[in-house]
Structures are given as C-alpha cells and as structure tokens.
C-alpha cells in the first residue's frame, strides 16, 4: 500500500506542476482487490493495475490495461497450503462514459482480458501456472479533484468460464495529460 500512496502523491504533484492541457491521453494507477474462484476455493491476491486511455469524445474512450501481483494469497486444501498470485493480466476496452455531476463521471468497460495465474505448493516445492482469456466488463465512477487529477473506483469481471471466475474492485488515481 505504501507504493500506491507514493505513486498517487507523485501523480497529484505532476498535476499541480503541469499547465492545464487538452490532450486526449490519460493514465490510471490502482490497487485491485482480486478474487479468483474455482471449485469452491477462493484466493484473494492483490494486483497493481495500470490503465492507459485515449478519449475519443466526451462519451467514449479506448483503454489498455496491465496488472501484476503486489501480494499473493494462500488457503489450505485438504491440509496442504496452496498459494496463488496473478503473474500478469492485460486487456483492451471500449469505455462508454457519462458526466453525472460536477466532477463525477459514470463509466462502463467492455472488452477482452488475458490473465496468467500461478499456484504454488511450498511444502512440496511444486508450482504451476496457466493463462487464459475471456470477455471482460465492468462499471465504475471517477471523481475529478482538478482538471488533470481524479480518483477512480470500479468493479471488473476479468474471467468467467469453465468454473473459474476472476473479478475485482479497484481504487485508483488518474491523471489527464
């Protein structure tokens, strides 16, 4: 969490130092509280997620996403400890959006995500990883602190097929260049 606080402070400082611009580019950095479920077993690894976006117009943006684990999570299965982490995740999205008030924007994301998850059994010295992709979607809200800096909160479904589900809630900070 300290890394996120430092990065958020840097983004806010950049916004204060830079002249206001009208570039359609923006970036977000956030922490995702992820849940990966399969056959009644849940893991909750923490993921650092970055988004790079391009505003096509006031109602539509295009985004690219990349994320990687900040923390793993473990659970006991039949007395054996199993750890899980999201090695990487990336995606591409269409983002319809609508300003609903002063500095408040509601948005949806529709797209594609590919993720790679690694499982480890420390007591056996064994590990395995697998990657897959699926349709990805979500809803969120942005709140602008200034013309360039905003806070973001969203829920995303990254994967949901073959009995495996990966989703998460993200809190982040964004900067419009």
KOLBA-7034 format. One line per field, with one value per residue (C-alpha): residue number from 1; residue in three letters; x, y, z. Coordinates in steps of 0.1 Angstrom, whole numbers, plus 2048, in hexadecimal, padded with zeros to 3 digits. Example, Ala and Ser with C-alpha at 12.3 -4.5 7.8 and 13.67 -1.06 7.14 Angstrom:
// KOLBA-7034
i: 1;2;
aa: ALA;SER;
c1: 87B;889;
c2: 7D3;7F5;
c3: 84E;847;
This chain:
// KOLBA-7034
i: 1;2;3;4;5;6;7;8;9;10;11;12;13;14;15;16;17;18;19;20;21;22;23;24;25;26;27;28;29;30;31;32;33;34;35;36;37;38;39;40;41;42;43;44;45;46;47;48;49;50;51;52;53;54;55;56;57;58;59;60;61;62;63;64;65;66;67;68;69;70;71;72;73;74;75;76;77;78;79;80;81;82;83;84;85;86;87;88;89;90;91;92;93;94;95;96;97;98;99;100;101;102;103;104;105;106;107;108;109;110;111;112;113;114;115;116;117;118;119;120;121;122;123;124;125;126;127;128;129;130;131;132;133;134;135;136;137;138;139;140;141;142;143;144;145;146;147;148;149;150;151;152;153;154;155;156;157;158;159;160;161;162;163;164;165;166;167;168;169;170;171;172;173;174;175;176;177;
aa: UNK;UNK;UNK;UNK;UNK;UNK;UNK;UNK;UNK;UNK;UNK;UNK;UNK;UNK;UNK;UNK;UNK;UNK;UNK;UNK;UNK;UNK;UNK;UNK;UNK;UNK;UNK;UNK;UNK;UNK;UNK;UNK;UNK;UNK;UNK;UNK;UNK;UNK;UNK;UNK;UNK;UNK;UNK;UNK;UNK;UNK;UNK;UNK;UNK;UNK;UNK;UNK;UNK;UNK;UNK;UNK;UNK;UNK;UNK;UNK;UNK;UNK;UNK;UNK;UNK;UNK;UNK;UNK;UNK;UNK;UNK;UNK;UNK;UNK;UNK;UNK;UNK;UNK;UNK;UNK;UNK;UNK;UNK;UNK;UNK;UNK;UNK;UNK;UNK;UNK;UNK;UNK;UNK;UNK;UNK;UNK;UNK;UNK;UNK;UNK;UNK;UNK;UNK;UNK;UNK;UNK;UNK;UNK;UNK;UNK;UNK;UNK;UNK;UNK;UNK;UNK;UNK;UNK;UNK;UNK;UNK;UNK;UNK;UNK;UNK;UNK;UNK;UNK;UNK;UNK;UNK;UNK;UNK;UNK;UNK;UNK;UNK;UNK;UNK;UNK;UNK;UNK;UNK;UNK;UNK;UNK;UNK;UNK;UNK;UNK;UNK;UNK;UNK;UNK;UNK;UNK;UNK;UNK;UNK;UNK;UNK;UNK;UNK;UNK;UNK;UNK;UNK;UNK;UNK;UNK;UNK;UNK;UNK;UNK;UNK;UNK;UNK;
c1: 800;81D;827;804;804;826;81A;7F9;80C;823;805;7F5;816;819;7F6;7FE;81F;814;800;7DC;7DA;7C1;7D2;7BA;7D3;7D0;7DE;7D2;7E4;7D1;7CF;7B8;7A9;7A7;793;79B;783;782;76F;766;78A;791;7B1;7B4;7D5;7DC;7E3;7F3;7DF;7E8;7D1;7DB;7BE;7B5;795;785;76A;758;744;75D;781;798;7AE;7CA;7D0;7ED;7F0;807;806;810;807;7FE;7E3;7E3;7C9;7C9;7BC;7BA;7D4;7EC;7F4;7F0;7FA;7ED;7F8;7EF;80F;801;7E1;7DB;7BC;7AD;78D;773;768;746;743;72C;731;715;71F;73A;75A;748;749;738;747;746;761;75C;779;791;7A9;7C5;7D3;7EE;7E9;804;7FD;818;819;837;838;83D;852;839;82A;815;808;7ED;7E0;7BF;7AA;785;76C;772;75A;755;745;755;756;76F;771;786;79B;7A7;7A8;7C4;7C1;7A5;79D;78E;77B;76E;763;770;76A;78A;781;763;762;768;760;77C;774;78B;77E;787;781;79B;7A2;7BA;7C5;7C7;7D8;7CC;7EB;
c2: 800;817;815;81F;83D;849;844;856;873;875;877;893;8A6;8A2;8B1;8CF;8D5;8D2;8EB;8E2;8D0;8C1;8A1;883;86C;862;848;837;823;80F;7F2;7D6;7C0;7A1;781;761;745;721;703;714;71F;745;758;77E;78A;7B0;7BE;7DF;7E9;804;812;828;839;84E;864;861;87A;884;864;84A;83F;822;812;7FA;7E9;7D7;7C8;7B3;7A5;7BA;79E;779;767;744;72B;708;6EC;6CA;6D6;6E2;707;715;738;74B;76A;77D;77D;795;7A1;7B7;7C2;7DA;7ED;803;81B;82D;848;864;882;881;89F;8B8;8A3;882;86A;848;82E;80B;7F5;7DB;7C7;7AB;7A0;786;77B;763;754;741;727;71B;700;70A;6EA;6D5;6EF;6ED;708;70C;729;72D;749;74E;76A;773;790;7A9;7C4;7DC;7FB;819;83C;858;877;895;8A8;8BF;8C2;8A8;892;87B;85D;83E;820;803;7DF;7C8;7A5;799;774;75D;73C;717;71A;734;758;776;798;7B6;7D8;7F3;814;82B;84D;85A;876;887;892;
c3: 800;806;7E1;7D7;7EE;7E1;7BC;7C4;7D4;7B5;79E;7B2;7B3;78D;789;79E;78C;769;755;74D;72B;714;70B;706;718;73C;754;773;78E;7A8;7C0;7B8;7D3;7BD;7C3;7AF;7B5;7A9;7B6;7D7;7DE;7DF;7DD;7E2;7D4;7D2;7B0;7A5;786;76D;752;734;723;705;706;6E4;6EE;70F;70F;703;70A;700;71B;71F;741;751;774;789;7AD;7CA;7E2;7E0;7F5;804;80F;81C;806;817;831;816;813;7EF;7E5;7C7;7B6;796;782;769;759;73B;728;70F;714;706;721;71E;737;743;75A;774;789;790;78D;78F;772;76F;757;74A;73B;721;712;714;730;731;753;75F;782;795;7B0;7C8;7E2;7F8;80C;7EC;7DA;7BD;7A8;789;774;75A;745;733;726;726;720;73B;748;765;773;785;790;78D;7A3;797;7B0;796;770;76E;78E;797;7AD;79F;7AD;799;799;77D;772;761;75B;760;74E;754;77A;77F;787;78C;795;7AB;7B9;7B2;7C2;7AF;7A5;782;76F;74F;73B;
